[in-house]
Amino acid sequence: MQNYTPTGSINRRGPFRIGERVQLTDERGKISTITLAAGGEYHSHRGYFKHDELIGAPEGTVIENSEGLKIQTMRPLYRDFVLSMPRGAAVVYPKDAGQIVTMADIFPGARVIEAGVGSGALSISLLRAIGDFGHLRSFERREEFAEIARGNVETMFGGPHPAWEITLGDLAETLGEVEEPASVDRAVLDMLAPWECIDAVATALAPGGVIICYVATVTQLSRTAEALRADGRFTEPESHETMVRGWHVEGLAVRPDHRMVAHTGFLITARRLADGAVRLAPKRRASKTEFSQEDMNAWSPAALGERNVSDRKLRRAAKDALNLAEKSAISTEAAHESE
């Protein structure tokens, strides 16, 4: 085990290599990202520089371009990568991914199921948490999204991740065919109607296992909570929302940023009870739990503001993601050869 190198770690260290993604920050704070190529050049309206000046240079190098503009160079962090990577579906923001990993107690070696995979942002966080000896099975109904996610994950890790498997299909219909009952530690649902998967997830989760759902609206939040309660195999669900506000700190000018990403989604968690155990529910007044047709319409894709992604855009995003993955694999191979 002394020579064991976790997947993805080798391409996060050492000098810059061909095929790597590099984040450029100029003197005005403008950020750009390039993929290093032998003989390549980066041009802007304020000059250019050759990629060869960075290939072999240490991370954190500051170079000057042809116009004397100083440029700081770093490898993109996870938060930088997921917000700029090719996408077909909206990504789970880093602030939410961090909460999911923590609140769901995603641990090294865990067996985790995820639906849907989207563009792969959350999959990257989950894979980092479970490591090479865990197992993440991601369910995705659309093959185009699966291809985009696969390209993004392989770009981040420099190749395929040994703990990851994508299953095409609906989790509610397919989970029982690929996972044994009580064999899964954690379930992460980032989908429009997570309540449709509660029964399948309850069957697959081991006693004490955690389910965590990421939803956009209060209507979805309410219906998911009631579905968990009605199933009877889960503890009382807990719900919360996370907000992050940046601050401007310069001399005595210390104040909150004028802009922030406010609402992104709600998280709701519960744990699997042992078979035959009865949920301990807090005493409260009876309230309306039935959903009218108006309620049902409130969580349709159109009502949630989701835009239809064209097939052409999906094909382009998948092509971009797979191209970046190929270049990242070249960089990783070079890193192994240099060891």
C-alpha positions as CSV (number, residue, x, y, z in Angstrom):
1,M,0.0,0.0,0.0
2,Q,3.0,2.3,0.3
3,N,3.1,2.7,-3.5
4,Y,-0.6,3.2,-3.8
5,T,-1.7,6.4,-5.5
6,P,-5.3,7.4,-5.2
7,T,-7.1,8.0,-8.5
8,G,-6.8,11.6,-9.6
9,S,-4.2,12.7,-7.0
10,I,-1.2,12.5,-9.4
11,N,-2.6,15.1,-11.7
12,R,-3.1,17.6,-8.9
13,R,0.6,17.9,-8.1
14,G,3.9,18.7,-9.7
15,P,4.7,20.9,-12.7
16,F,2.2,21.8,-15.4
17,R,1.9,19.1,-18.1
18,I,0.5,18.9,-21.6
19,G,-3.2,18.3,-21.6
20,E,-3.8,19.9,-18.2
21,R,-6.4,22.6,-17.5
22,V,-4.8,25.8,-16.1
23,Q,-6.7,28.7,-14.6
24,L,-5.3,32.2,-15.6
25,T,-6.0,35.3,-13.5
26,D,-4.8,38.7,-14.8
27,E,-4.0,41.8,-12.9
28,R,-7.7,42.9,-13.1
29,G,-8.9,39.7,-11.6
30,K,-10.3,38.4,-14.9
31,I,-10.3,34.6,-14.9
32,S,-9.8,32.3,-18.0
33,T,-9.1,28.6,-18.3
34,I,-7.0,26.9,-21.0
35,T,-5.9,23.4,-21.8
36,L,-2.1,23.2,-22.3
37,A,-0.9,22.0,-25.7
38,A,2.6,21.8,-27.1
39,G,3.1,24.8,-29.4
40,G,-0.2,26.3,-28.3
41,E,-0.8,30.1,-27.7
42,Y,-3.2,32.0,-25.5
43,H,-4.4,35.3,-27.1
44,S,-6.5,38.1,-25.5
45,H,-7.1,41.7,-26.5
46,R,-4.2,42.6,-24.2
47,G,-1.5,40.3,-25.7
48,Y,-0.5,36.6,-25.9
49,F,1.8,34.0,-24.5
50,K,3.0,30.6,-25.5
51,H,1.8,27.5,-23.7
52,D,5.4,26.2,-23.7
53,E,6.2,28.9,-21.1
54,L,4.0,27.1,-18.7
55,I,4.6,23.4,-19.6
56,G,7.1,22.2,-17.0
57,A,6.7,25.2,-14.8
58,P,5.5,24.9,-11.2
59,E,1.9,25.7,-10.2
60,G,1.6,29.2,-9.0
61,T,3.9,30.7,-11.6
62,V,3.3,34.3,-12.6
63,I,4.2,35.1,-16.2
64,E,4.2,38.2,-18.4
65,N,2.5,38.1,-21.8
66,S,3.6,39.9,-25.0
67,E,2.2,43.2,-23.7
68,G,3.8,43.0,-20.2
69,L,0.5,41.9,-18.5
70,K,1.2,39.7,-15.5
71,I,-0.8,36.5,-15.3
72,Q,-1.1,34.2,-12.3
73,T,-1.4,30.4,-13.2
74,M,-3.0,27.7,-11.0
75,R,-4.8,24.4,-11.4
76,P,-8.5,24.9,-11.1
77,L,-10.0,23.9,-7.8
78,Y,-13.1,21.6,-7.7
79,R,-15.3,24.7,-7.3
80,D,-13.7,26.3,-10.4
81,F,-13.9,23.2,-12.5
82,V,-17.6,22.4,-11.9
83,L,-18.8,25.9,-12.7
84,S,-16.9,26.0,-16.0
85,M,-17.1,22.4,-17.3
86,P,-19.3,21.4,-20.2
87,R,-22.8,20.8,-19.1
88,G,-26.1,19.6,-20.3
89,A,-28.0,20.0,-17.0
90,A,-27.6,22.5,-14.2
91,V,-24.9,21.5,-11.8
92,V,-25.1,21.1,-8.0
93,Y,-23.2,24.1,-6.6
94,P,-20.1,23.4,-4.5
95,K,-21.8,24.7,-1.4
96,D,-24.6,22.2,-1.8
97,A,-22.2,19.3,-2.7
98,G,-20.2,20.0,0.5
99,Q,-23.4,19.8,2.5
100,I,-24.5,16.6,0.8
101,V,-21.2,14.9,1.5
102,T,-21.3,16.0,5.2
103,M,-25.0,15.6,6.0
104,A,-25.2,12.2,4.3
105,D,-22.0,11.1,6.0
106,I,-20.4,9.9,2.8
107,F,-17.4,7.9,4.0
108,P,-14.4,6.2,2.4
109,G,-15.4,2.8,1.1
110,A,-19.2,3.6,1.2
111,R,-21.6,2.0,-1.3
112,V,-23.6,5.0,-2.7
113,I,-26.4,5.3,-5.3
114,E,-27.1,8.6,-7.0
115,A,-29.9,9.8,-9.3
116,G,-29.6,11.6,-11.7
117,V,-26.1,12.2,-12.7
118,G,-26.7,15.5,-14.6
119,S,-23.3,16.9,-15.7
120,G,-21.3,14.9,-13.1
121,A,-20.5,17.7,-10.6
122,L,-22.0,15.9,-7.6
123,S,-20.5,12.6,-8.8
124,I,-17.0,14.1,-8.5
125,S,-17.6,15.1,-4.9
126,L,-19.1,11.7,-4.0
127,L,-16.2,9.8,-5.7
128,R,-13.7,11.9,-3.8
129,A,-15.4,11.1,-0.5
130,I,-15.7,7.3,-1.1
131,G,-12.3,6.8,-2.6
132,D,-11.1,4.0,-4.9
133,F,-12.5,1.2,-2.7
134,G,-16.1,2.5,-2.4
135,H,-18.7,2.2,-5.0
136,L,-20.9,4.8,-6.6
137,R,-23.7,3.8,-9.0
138,S,-25.1,6.8,-10.8
139,F,-28.5,6.4,-12.5
140,E,-29.3,8.6,-15.5
141,R,-32.2,8.3,-17.9
142,R,-30.7,10.3,-20.8
143,E,-27.6,8.8,-22.5
144,E,-26.5,12.3,-23.6
145,F,-26.2,13.5,-20.0
146,A,-24.4,10.3,-19.1
147,E,-21.8,11.0,-21.8
148,I,-21.3,14.6,-20.6
149,A,-20.9,13.4,-17.0
150,R,-18.5,10.7,-18.0
151,G,-16.3,13.2,-19.8
152,N,-16.3,15.6,-16.9
153,V,-15.5,13.0,-14.3
154,E,-12.6,11.6,-16.4
155,T,-11.3,15.1,-16.9
156,M,-11.2,15.7,-13.2
157,F,-9.6,12.4,-12.3
158,G,-7.4,12.0,-15.4
159,G,-9.2,8.9,-16.6
160,P,-12.0,6.5,-15.5
161,H,-12.6,6.2,-11.8
162,P,-12.5,2.6,-10.5
163,A,-15.4,3.1,-8.0
164,W,-17.8,4.6,-10.5
165,E,-20.5,2.9,-12.6
166,I,-23.3,4.6,-14.6
167,T,-26.6,2.8,-15.1
168,L,-28.9,4.0,-17.8
169,G,-32.5,4.0,-16.8
170,D,-34.9,5.1,-14.1
171,L,-33.7,4.3,-10.5
172,A,-37.2,3.4,-9.4
173,E,-37.5,0.7,-12.1
174,T,-33.8,-0.4,-12.2
175,L,-32.4,-0.3,-8.7
176,G,-33.7,-3.6,-7.6
177,E,-32.1,-5.3,-10.7
178,V,-28.6,-4.1,-9.9
179,E,-28.4,-3.8,-6.1
180,E,-29.3,-6.4,-3.5
181,P,-31.7,-5.4,-0.7
182,A,-30.0,-3.8,2.3
183,S,-26.7,-3.5,0.4
184,V,-26.5,0.3,0.0
185,D,-25.1,2.7,2.6
186,R,-26.2,6.0,1.2
187,A,-28.7,7.3,-1.4
188,V,-28.5,10.7,-3.0
189,L,-31.4,11.9,-5.1
190,D,-31.1,15.0,-7.2
191,M,-34.2,14.7,-9.4
192,L,-37.6,16.3,-10.1
193,A,-39.7,13.8,-8.2
194,P,-37.6,11.9,-5.6
195,W,-40.8,10.6,-3.9
196,E,-41.2,8.2,-6.8
197,C,-38.0,6.4,-5.7
198,I,-38.7,6.2,-2.0
199,D,-39.8,2.6,-2.0
200,A,-36.9,1.3,-4.2
201,V,-34.4,3.2,-2.0
202,A,-35.9,1.9,1.2
203,T,-35.5,-1.6,-0.1
204,A,-31.9,-1.1,-1.1
205,L,-30.7,0.8,1.9
206,A,-29.1,-1.0,4.9
207,P,-30.5,-0.3,8.3
208,G,-29.1,3.0,9.5
209,G,-28.4,4.1,5.9
210,V,-29.0,7.7,4.9
211,I,-31.2,9.1,2.1
212,I,-30.6,12.7,1.1
213,C,-32.7,14.5,-1.5
214,Y,-31.9,17.8,-3.3
215,V,-35.0,19.7,-4.5
216,A,-35.6,23.2,-5.8
217,T,-39.0,24.2,-4.5
218,V,-41.0,24.1,-1.3
219,T,-43.7,22.0,-3.0
220,Q,-41.2,19.3,-3.8
221,L,-39.7,19.6,-0.3
222,S,-43.2,19.1,1.3
223,R,-44.1,16.2,-0.9
224,T,-40.8,14.4,-0.4
225,A,-41.1,14.8,3.4
226,E,-44.6,13.4,3.4
227,A,-43.6,10.5,1.2
228,L,-40.8,9.6,3.6
229,R,-43.2,9.7,6.5
230,A,-45.8,7.7,4.7
231,D,-43.3,4.9,3.7
232,G,-42.8,4.1,7.4
233,R,-39.3,2.8,7.1
234,F,-37.5,6.1,7.7
235,T,-36.8,8.3,10.7
236,E,-38.5,11.7,10.9
237,P,-37.1,13.7,7.9
238,E,-35.0,16.8,8.5
239,S,-34.9,19.7,6.0
240,H,-32.6,22.7,5.6
241,E,-31.2,25.3,3.1
242,T,-27.7,26.6,3.0
243,M,-26.7,30.1,2.0
244,V,-23.2,31.4,1.4
245,R,-22.4,35.1,1.3
246,G,-19.0,36.4,0.3
247,W,-17.4,39.5,1.8
248,H,-15.4,42.3,0.3
249,V,-12.3,42.9,2.5
250,E,-10.0,45.7,1.5
251,G,-8.5,47.9,4.2
252,L,-11.3,49.5,6.1
253,A,-13.8,48.7,3.4
254,V,-15.2,45.5,4.9
255,R,-18.7,44.7,3.9
256,P,-20.8,41.9,2.4
257,D,-20.6,41.4,-1.4
258,H,-23.3,43.2,-3.4
259,R,-24.1,40.0,-5.2
260,M,-24.6,36.4,-4.0
261,V,-26.0,33.1,-5.2
262,A,-29.0,33.0,-2.9
263,H,-31.4,30.0,-3.3
264,T,-30.1,27.0,-5.1
265,G,-32.1,24.2,-3.4
266,F,-33.3,22.4,-0.3
267,L,-31.8,19.3,1.3
268,I,-34.0,16.8,3.1
269,T,-32.5,13.8,4.9
270,A,-33.7,10.7,6.8
271,R,-32.3,7.4,7.9
272,R,-33.4,3.8,7.3
273,L,-35.0,2.1,10.3
274,A,-34.5,-1.6,11.0
275,D,-37.3,-3.8,9.5
276,G,-40.3,-3.8,11.8
277,A,-39.2,-0.7,13.7
278,V,-41.8,2.1,14.2
279,R,-40.8,5.7,13.4
280,L,-40.8,8.1,16.4
281,A,-42.8,11.0,15.1
282,P,-43.0,14.3,17.0
283,K,-46.5,15.1,18.3
284,R,-48.1,17.9,16.3
285,R,-51.4,19.1,15.0
286,A,-52.8,17.3,12.0
287,S,-52.2,19.3,8.8
288,K,-53.1,19.0,5.2
289,T,-51.0,16.3,3.5
290,E,-53.0,15.6,0.4
291,F,-51.8,17.3,-2.9
292,S,-54.3,18.9,-5.3
293,Q,-53.8,19.0,-9.1
294,E,-52.6,22.5,-8.6
295,D,-49.9,21.3,-6.2
296,M,-48.9,18.7,-8.7
297,N,-48.5,21.2,-11.5
298,A,-46.3,23.3,-9.4
299,W,-43.3,20.9,-9.7
300,S,-43.4,20.4,-13.5
301,P,-40.2,21.2,-15.4
302,A,-41.8,24.3,-17.0
303,A,-43.1,25.6,-13.7
304,L,-39.7,25.2,-12.1
305,G,-38.2,27.3,-14.9
306,E,-36.2,24.5,-16.5
307,R,-35.4,25.1,-20.1
308,N,-35.4,22.4,-22.6
309,V,-31.8,21.6,-23.7
310,S,-31.5,21.1,-27.5
311,D,-30.0,17.9,-28.8
312,R,-27.4,19.9,-30.7
313,K,-26.3,21.6,-27.5
314,L,-26.1,18.2,-25.7
315,R,-24.0,16.7,-28.5
316,R,-21.6,19.7,-28.4
317,A,-21.3,19.5,-24.6
318,A,-20.7,15.8,-24.8
319,K,-18.0,16.3,-27.4
320,D,-16.3,19.0,-25.4
321,A,-16.4,16.9,-22.2
322,L,-14.9,13.8,-23.9
323,N,-12.2,15.9,-25.6
324,L,-11.1,17.4,-22.3
325,A,-11.1,13.9,-20.8
326,E,-8.8,12.6,-23.5
327,K,-6.4,15.5,-22.9
328,S,-6.5,15.0,-19.1
329,A,-5.7,11.3,-19.6
330,I,-2.6,12.3,-21.7
331,S,-1.5,14.5,-18.8
332,T,-2.0,11.8,-16.2
333,E,0.0,9.3,-18.3
334,A,2.8,11.8,-18.6
335,A,2.7,12.2,-14.8
336,H,3.0,8.5,-14.2
337,E,5.9,8.2,-16.7
338,S,7.8,11.0,-14.9
339,E,7.6,9.3,-11.5
